[in-house]
Amino acid sequence: MTLPLSRKIYATDTERNLTFFGSVKSMDEHNGIINICLLDVAVYEYSSSNYLYNQAEVTFSRPKSVMFIEEA
């Protein structure tokens, strides 16, 4: 999965019940694992859409099976 850098996305981790909204710094997939780095990130609770916090940069690696990614 490749998206243009700086494109804004929603990345939802269904296992952790979190949605991250931010600009893509980097994103790649290898062996079923998605590696994402987002900038200027707002984090929400997925089930309620409640805002939790904002962070300048978030990086995580998660199994593709628990992630849902969509362009904003």
Secondary structure, 3 states (H helix, E strand, C coil): CCCCCCCEEEEEECCCCEEEEEEEEEEEEECCEEEEEEEEEEEEECCCCCEEEEEEEEEEEEEHHHEEEEEC
